[in-house]
Amino acid sequence: MSKITVLCADAAVHTALQYTLSPCDEIELMDGVLQPEQQLLAFAHTQQPDLLLLDGDRDYIALLAAMRLVSPAARPIIFYDFCGHREVIEAITYGAKGCLQKTSDPAGWEKAIRLVYQGHIWLTRQLLEESLDWLLHHHDRQFLPEPKPKRITPREWEVLHWVSQGMTNKEVARQLDISDTTVKTHLQHVFKKLEIRRRQLLPLA
């Protein structure tokens, strides 16, 4: 079985992962974290990693855009010193597949890496609820596009509504008479469909 290759552009995260992943044979942490940006991009282009770990406390958006050109299949996870709904919405908007705080337990990062590699989006439940709550209460403002069926379906808005009320995936599934898997799929689709420009995030409360 091929290894999950991970390219990290954050020195602190890289060091923590070296220790955490040392007993793991299925995930390979690649070198390259301390290289200048252009060398990092060249390294990503040559090696084509499965995942990218980027520093959200720096200007990661330009690097993320460049990475999409040189390594389009790589799935990005953004690490922050602090992560709230502002950071989540922005990161997902620009193509991130997960958000983590650098102060969180590195033991949980391995799980995040595996799930993002499998095609899931990784957020803590609290971050997900905070972000969806803001989206649900501001979708009628100019900051976000109107929820048209071709982008966010009525069913997806229903799922968002019940999740924002604190329901688990299983409870939402029972409420809407659908499967747990369908609930998860709806949530993943929502983040892919949202279109939010950076300047529109500034007025967030």
N, C-alpha and C positions, 0 to 999 in steps of 0.2 A: 504494500500500500504506500502510495506517495505521501510525503510529508506536507504539512501545511506550512508554507514559507511566509515569514513575517518580517517586513522591513520597518524598523522603528526610527523615527526622526526626532526623538526626544531622549536626551541622555539619561535623565533620572528614571524614566519608564524602562529604558533599555536595561539599565543596571538591575532594576527590580525584577524584570522578566528573566534575566540571565539566571538569577537565583531560583525563581519560582519554577521555570521551565526545565531546569537542569535534569530532573528525573524523567522528563517527558520525551519519549522517542518519536512522537507523532507530529510535534511542532518544532520547526527549525527557525530560530531567531537569527536573521541574517546580519552581517556586518554592514556598516555604512552610516551609522547614526551621527558620527562626528565629522562627516565629510561636508564640504561646502555644498550649497544647494544645487549648483549645476552638476557637481559630481554625483550627488544623491540621485538626481534625475537620470543621469547617464547610467548609474548602477541599476535603478529600477527598470530602465528600458532594456538593459542587457539581461537582467535576472528574472524579470516578470514575476514579482512576488504575488502571493495570494491575498495578503492583507497589508495595509499601510497603517502605521500608528503615528499620528501627527500631533503636534503640540498646539492645542487650541488657544493658548495664551499668547501666541505669536500670530503673525499674519498668515494663517494656514490656508486661507481661501485661494490666494494666488498659487500657492504650492499645490493645493488640491486640484486646481484647474490644469496646471501643468502636468501633474501626475496622470490625469485622465487621458492626456494625449500620448504619454510615453508608456503607460501601463494601464490600459483601459479596463482590464479584467480585475484589477486589484480592488479590494473592498476596504474603504477607509474607516478607521475608528479614531475619534478625536478625544484626547485627554486634556482635562482642564484642572487648574487649581481649584476653581469653583465652577459648578455647572448648574444652571437654572433653566427656566423655560426659554429665555432669550437665546442661550447658547444652543439648546436642543433644536429649536425651530430653525435657526440659522444653519447649523451643521447639517441637518437633514435636507434642508433646501439646496445646499451646495453638494449634495451627494454622499454625505457620510452615512454609514450603516450602523453606527453605534457611538455612544458618548459615555465616558467614564471619568471619574474624578481621580486625580493622582493620589489623593489621600485615602482612597478606598483600598480594601484588602487585595493585594496582588494575587492572592490565591483564587479570587473570583475572576481575574482577567483571563485565565486559561479557558474558563467556560464561555466568556464573551467571545474570545477568538474562535472557538469551535462553532458557536452558534452563528456568528456572522459569516464564517466560511461556508456554512450550510445554507446561507441565503436569508437568514433572519435579521431583524433589526434589534440591537441590544440597547435597552434603556432600563433604568430602575423603574419600578412601579410608580414611585413618587414623582419622578421626572416625567413619566408618561402622563400621569394624571394632571400635573401642573400645566403641561404643554397643551394637552387636549382641552382642559378647562379654559385656557386663554383663547384658543382657537374657536371654541364653541361660543364664547361670549363676545368675540370680536369679528366673526365671519361676515357681519353685515357692515363693517366699516371699510374704509378705503385701503386699509393696510393689507387686506386679503381679497382675492377674487371671490365673486359670488359662487356659491356651491352649485354649479351646474351639473346635471346628471352625467354628462360626458366626462366630468372630472372627479367629483365626489358624489357617489350615488346616494339616493335617499336611505338605502340600507346602511351604507357606511356612516352616514350621519347619525343614524339610530344607534349603531355600535358605539360611536364616539360619545354620544349622550349618556349612555348607561355606564360606560367606563369612567366618565368624568364624575359620575355619582358614587364612585367607589366600588362598583361591582367587579367581581373577578370574571375571568373569561368564561368560566363554567356558568356563573350566574347570568351573564349576558346571553350565553347560548340558550339557557332555559327560558329566559325572558322573551327571546326572539324565535325560539323553536328552531335553532340551527345548531350545528356541531361546534365543538371547541376549536377545531381546526379552521372552520370557516370564519370564526371571530378573529383568530390570529391573522388569517389571510386578509380580511378587511382592514385591519389595523396597519398591516404592512403596505397595502395598496394606497392608503391615505397619504402617507408620508411621500410616496413616490409621485403622487398627483399634485401636491401643493406647490404653488408657484409664488414664492415670496422673495422680493428683491431686498438687498441688504439695507438700503436707505429706508425702507418701510418698517424696519424693525426698531428704529431709534425711539419711537414714542412708546414702546412697550412699558407698561406699568409694573 
